[in-house]
């Protein structure tokens, strides 16, 4: 007689067969989801295509994600090459885009956003549940595969919403690139201007020292009274104090630039030019700048994609607001029992197949709150986009006026004010040598020439900052909108104001 099979083996085989049927059901649901939604995949550039295009087209610079092992060594070599020679404004921007860790963190945030986008395009995963009661011969096993039919049906709509949100995040990353580039360029000009102002004061101080020494010698011979001696000494002393302040400001500006460039250690010993760039021969045209801003501004583009995603979310909530959960599935119940009677032991087995449905009954909320919330969110985003568009047009007009006006001011200093101050000082020295002019007038003229030269340096600095602001207002990256010269609090403008203070 054939030996009866072990009861555990029989149960195990039945469970495997049922589990195989449930897995086939799960796979079928997944395939349906893939057909409906179309699963997205990770981009080879980690979502940096938009930011890379803006960097290449608007800044003419490269960006690299530090985790990209293929390009990171090349980026480091590029930075080393730029730091070997004196930095230019363009070089400073390129170093910042390659070395600044805050920008790399923004790229990592974009990677998180891309992962969320890819996840949102995946079909809902079916849930497999197995429940067993009893052991041995008397056993009940219940198995079910459940999937969300509502999520499966709305997968295409949710994919489009996720795609628009990710697109908005891509433009936000481009905004971060442009913002860092603009800040690095502005700080470069501030640092070079501080160096230039300090260098001019260093050149002026020896002359004031020589005059102070001469005044002392003349006083000893009786040719110069104590009042005139004190004025010469005070002018020299004040000029030394202003040079000390300028050197402090010079070091502070350099440290700000170092932070933006993301440099440390030996890299922080980079070299800078002695003076600001000359004024350009041609100015940027102000025609069509508003239309260009509407077409290129990264913050406006990000707001548009965000609004599109909210439009999709609003429509989805309207369609699915009444029923928010609708899960369906396949269920199987397997029962095995063993009875012993006069005829011997008998094992009974039964298997029941069925279906399950899970629907949330909207007793208290018929989708009104979800639809109302989505509508208000959409209207708020639409109003913010309209506000941003209005502000962008105004900002680009303001930036152009500052750019054009600062150019005229700088030209006026260079072609009129400074030559006149040079002539006045030269004539004052001639008359002072001929005993036709007292020392007070000579000191006033010398002080006025120093102030004019410092103000000319600041005007040239402010022009280049205004040029950077105009670019930022047109393509994105943050519009400073500060004072007319774009000068930060405690900027080098304090030098010219302090030197202009009469010394008595």
GIKAPE-V179085 format. One record per pair of residues at least 6 apart in sequence whose ideal C-beta (glycine too) atoms are under 7 Angstrom apart, sorted by the first residue. I is the first residue (numbers start at 0). J is the second residue. D is the distance in Angstrom with one decimal. If there is no record, write none. Layout:
i j d
I J D
I J D
//
This chain:
i j d
6 136 5.9
6 346 6.9
10 138 6.4
10 335 6.3
13 333 6.0
14 140 6.4
17 142 5.5
17 331 5.2
17 333 6.3
18 142 6.9
21 127 6.0
21 142 5.8
21 144 4.5
21 329 6.7
24 144 4.8
24 329 4.9
25 125 4.1
25 127 6.5
25 144 5.2
28 125 5.0
28 146 4.5
29 122 5.7
29 125 7.0
31 151 6.5
32 122 2.1
32 123 6.6
32 151 5.3
32 154 5.9
33 122 6.0
35 151 6.5
35 154 5.1
35 155 5.9
36 120 5.7
36 122 5.9
36 154 3.6
36 155 5.7
36 158 5.1
37 120 7.0
37 158 6.9
38 120 5.4
38 121 5.7
39 116 6.4
39 117 5.1
39 120 4.2
40 117 6.8
41 113 6.3
41 117 6.1
42 48 6.9
42 113 6.8
44 51 6.8
45 64 5.6
45 106 6.9
45 109 7.0
45 110 5.3
45 113 6.8
46 109 5.0
46 110 6.7
46 113 4.4
46 169 5.7
47 62 6.6
47 64 6.5
47 106 6.6
47 109 7.0
47 172 6.9
49 169 4.1
49 170 5.9
49 173 5.0
50 62 6.1
50 169 6.9
50 172 4.6
50 173 4.2
50 176 4.8
51 62 5.7
53 173 4.4
53 176 6.2
53 177 6.1
53 297 6.6
53 474 7.0
54 60 5.0
54 61 6.6
54 62 4.8
54 96 6.5
54 176 5.3
57 177 6.9
57 474 4.8
58 92 6.3
58 180 5.0
60 92 5.8
60 93 5.0
60 96 5.4
60 180 6.8
62 96 5.2
62 176 6.0
63 70 4.6
63 71 6.4
63 74 4.3
63 97 6.0
64 103 7.0
64 106 4.9
65 71 5.6
65 103 4.9
74 97 4.7
77 97 6.4
78 94 5.5
78 97 5.4
78 98 5.9
81 90 4.7
81 93 6.3
81 94 5.6
82 266 6.1
82 269 5.1
85 270 4.5
85 271 6.3
85 272 5.4
86 269 5.6
86 270 6.6
86 271 5.7
88 184 5.2
88 187 4.9
88 188 6.9
91 183 5.2
91 184 6.8
91 187 4.4
91 260 6.4
92 180 4.7
92 183 5.0
92 184 5.5
94 260 4.9
95 179 5.5
95 180 6.8
95 183 3.9
95 259 5.4
95 260 5.0
95 261 6.6
96 102 6.6
96 176 6.6
96 179 6.6
96 180 6.4
98 260 5.9
98 261 3.5
98 262 6.3
99 179 5.8
99 259 6.6
99 260 6.9
99 261 4.0
100 261 5.7
102 175 6.1
102 176 6.8
102 179 5.3
105 172 5.7
105 175 4.3
106 172 6.7
109 168 5.9
109 169 6.8
109 172 4.5
112 165 5.6
112 168 4.1
113 165 6.2
116 161 4.8
116 162 6.6
116 165 3.9
119 157 6.0
119 158 6.7
119 161 3.5
120 158 4.7
120 161 6.3
122 151 6.1
122 154 5.9
123 146 5.9
123 147 4.5
123 150 4.1
123 151 5.9
125 144 5.3
125 145 6.6
125 146 4.2
126 145 4.9
127 144 5.4
128 143 5.0
129 140 7.0
129 142 5.1
130 141 4.5
131 138 6.5
131 140 4.8
132 139 4.3
133 139 6.1
136 335 6.9
136 336 7.0
136 337 3.6
136 346 6.9
137 336 5.1
137 337 6.5
138 335 5.0
139 334 5.1
140 333 4.5
141 332 5.0
142 331 4.9
143 328 5.3
143 329 6.8
143 330 4.1
143 355 6.0
144 328 5.2
144 329 5.2
145 326 5.2
145 328 3.3
145 355 6.3
146 326 6.7
146 327 6.8
146 328 6.3
147 325 6.9
147 326 5.1
148 325 5.1
148 326 6.7
148 327 5.0
149 319 6.2
149 322 6.7
149 324 6.7
149 325 4.1
153 315 6.1
153 319 6.1
156 311 6.1
156 315 5.1
157 315 6.9
159 311 5.5
160 308 5.0
160 311 4.1
160 312 5.5
160 315 6.9
163 304 4.9
163 307 4.4
163 308 3.7
163 311 6.6
164 308 4.6
166 304 4.4
167 301 4.6
167 304 3.8
167 305 4.4
167 308 6.8
170 297 4.9
170 300 4.6
170 301 3.7
170 304 6.6
171 301 5.1
173 297 4.7
173 475 7.0
174 297 4.2
174 298 5.7
174 301 6.7
174 475 5.2
174 476 6.5
177 297 6.2
177 471 6.6
177 474 6.2
177 475 4.8
177 476 3.0
178 476 4.4
178 477 4.5
180 476 6.4
181 467 5.4
181 471 4.5
181 476 4.3
181 477 6.1
182 259 5.8
183 259 4.8
183 260 6.6
184 467 4.8
185 464 5.1
185 467 5.3
185 485 6.9
186 255 5.4
186 256 4.6
186 259 5.5
187 256 6.2
188 275 6.5
188 460 5.2
188 463 4.5
188 464 5.6
189 252 5.1
189 460 6.4
189 490 6.8
190 252 4.2
190 253 5.3
190 256 4.7
190 271 6.4
191 271 5.7
191 272 6.1
191 274 6.9
191 275 5.4
192 275 5.9
192 456 5.5
192 457 6.6
192 460 3.6
192 491 6.0
193 248 5.3
193 249 4.3
193 252 4.4
193 491 4.9
194 249 5.9
194 271 6.1
194 273 7.0
195 273 6.8
195 274 5.0
195 275 6.3
195 456 5.2
196 245 5.6
196 453 5.4
196 456 5.2
196 491 5.5
196 494 5.7
197 245 4.4
197 246 5.7
197 249 4.8
198 273 6.7
199 452 5.5
199 453 6.8
200 238 6.9
200 241 6.2
200 242 4.4
200 245 5.4
201 242 6.4
203 238 6.4
203 449 5.5
204 238 5.5
204 239 6.3
204 242 5.7
207 234 5.8
207 235 4.3
207 238 5.0
208 235 5.6
210 231 5.5
210 235 7.0
211 231 4.9
211 232 5.2
211 235 3.9
214 223 5.7
214 227 6.7
214 228 4.8
214 231 3.7
214 232 6.9
215 228 6.4
217 223 3.8
218 225 6.8
218 228 4.4
227 437 6.9
227 438 4.5
230 438 6.1
230 439 6.0
230 442 5.6
231 438 6.1
231 442 6.8
233 502 4.5
233 503 6.1
234 442 4.9
234 446 6.7
234 502 5.7
237 502 4.9
241 494 6.1
241 497 5.5
241 498 5.1
244 494 6.5
244 497 6.7
245 494 5.2
248 491 5.3
257 267 5.1
262 269 6.8
275 459 4.9
275 460 6.1
275 463 6.5
276 463 6.8
278 406 6.6
278 409 6.1
278 410 6.6
278 462 6.8
282 403 6.7
282 406 6.1
283 469 6.5
285 399 4.7
288 395 5.1
288 399 6.0
288 473 6.0
289 392 4.8
289 395 5.9
289 396 7.0
291 473 5.6
292 391 5.0
292 392 6.6
292 395 4.5
292 472 6.6
292 473 5.1
293 299 6.5
293 388 6.6
293 391 6.8
295 473 6.4
295 474 4.5
296 391 5.2
296 474 6.5
296 475 4.8
297 474 7.0
297 475 3.4
298 387 6.1
298 475 5.6
299 387 5.7
299 388 6.1
299 391 5.7
302 383 6.4
302 384 4.4
302 387 5.4
303 384 6.4
305 380 5.9
306 380 4.8
306 381 6.0
306 384 5.4
309 376 5.8
309 377 4.4
309 380 5.0
310 377 6.3
312 373 5.6
313 373 4.4
313 374 6.0
313 377 4.7
316 369 4.9
316 370 5.1
316 373 4.2
317 370 5.5
320 366 2.5
320 369 4.9
320 370 4.7
321 361 6.1
321 365 5.7
321 366 4.5
322 358 6.5
322 359 7.0
323 359 5.7
324 357 6.5
324 358 6.6
324 359 4.2
325 358 5.5
326 357 3.9
327 354 6.8
327 355 6.9
327 356 5.2
328 354 6.9
328 355 4.7
329 354 6.1
330 353 4.9
330 354 6.6
330 355 5.1
331 350 6.5
331 352 5.3
332 351 4.6
333 350 5.0
334 349 4.8
335 346 6.7
335 348 4.9
336 347 5.1
337 344 6.1
337 346 4.9
338 345 5.3
394 472 4.6
394 478 4.6
394 480 6.7
395 472 4.3
395 473 5.7
398 468 4.8
398 469 4.3
398 472 3.9
398 478 6.4
399 469 5.8
401 465 4.5
401 468 6.7
401 483 6.4
402 465 4.4
402 466 5.7
402 469 4.5
405 458 6.8
405 461 5.2
405 462 4.2
405 465 4.5
406 462 5.5
408 458 5.1
409 458 4.4
409 459 5.1
409 462 4.8
412 454 6.7
412 455 3.9
412 458 5.3
413 455 6.4
416 451 5.3
416 455 6.8
417 451 6.1
417 452 6.6
417 455 5.7
420 447 6.4
420 448 4.3
420 451 4.7
423 444 5.4
424 444 5.2
424 445 6.3
424 448 5.0
427 436 5.9
427 440 6.4
427 441 5.1
427 444 4.4
430 436 3.9
431 441 4.9
446 498 6.6
449 498 5.5
450 495 5.3
450 498 5.2
450 499 4.6
453 494 5.5
453 495 4.0
453 498 6.5
454 495 4.9
457 484 6.7
457 491 6.4
457 492 5.5
457 495 6.4
461 484 3.5
461 485 6.0
461 486 6.9
464 485 4.1
465 485 6.4
468 478 6.1
468 479 5.5
468 485 6.3
471 477 5.7
471 478 5.6
472 478 4.7
479 485 5.2
486 492 5.1
//
